[in-house]
Amino acid sequence: MDDKVKIRCPACTRMFREKANRIRDGFQVNCQNCNKLITLSKEAEDPFIRRTLKMAREIRAAKEAELVAATYAGVASAPKRETS
C-alpha cells in the first residue's frame, strides 16, 4: 500500500502527492506547481480537498491496523519460555 495521497490544487488544478501521516485537518502545504498555499480543512467547499483528508485518514487507520495485527501475531507466535 502506498502511503501518499494525491492533492489537487484548486488554483492550477494540477495534482501532487504528500505523505498521508502528515495530512490532517488544518494542515497547510504549498502547491508544487504554482506555489500557492493550500489549507486542508474538512469544512472546505472543494470536494477534492475533503476527499484527500478522507483518504489520508483511511490510510493511517489501515497502517495502524496492520501494525496492531503484526504486533499481536508476533506475541501469539512467540515460543513459551521454559522455567526451571
URQUIUR-V836067 format. One record per backbone hydrogen bond with DSSP energy under -1.0 kcal/mol. CO is the residue of the C=O (numbers start at 0). NH is the residue of the N-H. If there is no record, write none. Layout:
CO_NH, CO_NH
//
This chain:
2_19, 4_17, 6_15, 8_12, 13_8, 15_6, 17_4, 18_21, 23_26, 26_39, 28_37, 30_34, 35_30, 37_28, 39_25, 40_43, 45_49, 46_50, 47_51, 48_52, 49_53, 50_54, 51_55, 52_56, 53_57, 54_58, 55_59, 56_60, 57_61, 58_62, 59_63, 60_64, 61_65, 62_66, 63_67, 64_68, 65_69, 66_70, 67_71, 68_72, 69_73, 70_74, 71_75, 72_76
//
